[in-house]
Amino acid sequence: MKKVLGLVISHRKLGNSEILVKEIMRSIPEECSFELLRLTDLKIDPCKACYRCLQPDTPCPTKDDFNYVMDKIKSADALIIGLPVYILGPHGYYKMLIDRLLGAENYAQYTEGKPCVIVNSYGLQGWQGYSKAAALTLPRFLRMKVIDCWQIQAALP
């Protein structure tokens, strides 16, 4: 059975990002196991630019939840990312996660070609900013197959 990971980057439990990720999960036609991971419940520190992650098969040495998140992404057969737009860009936790992908090549060997769907909710028309380009960064660094990236106007739950 295929495993689908839903990565929600929002402090709002049962907010738009989580609702949209769950709806996408429900619409998958084949039988899958699902796991939901709320990035904002975890600790992701800034990249320290130590460059140790550039060594082959070397995980990031920072003692936080980054390696846990990456292990979850690596072990999943597909990834669904839900994140809100905050001030013309994605939630800061997503940026923190992306900044830690300096050694993305160590992870891409496990994620290349795996499907990824992104749903990006925003509140005000015209305030999407650079959020779509930023949202696509993680799956592109990991050489995943981006199935779609939706931007949905959805202010408040």
Protein Blocks (a to p, Z undefined) as FASTA:
>chain_A
ZZdddddddfbghilklmmmmmmmmmpmbdcddddddfklpccdddehlommmpghiacf
bdcfklmmmmmmmmpmbdcdddddeehiacfklmmmmmmmmmmmmmmmmmgopacddddd
dfbghilmmmlmmmmmmmmmnopacfbdcddddehZZ
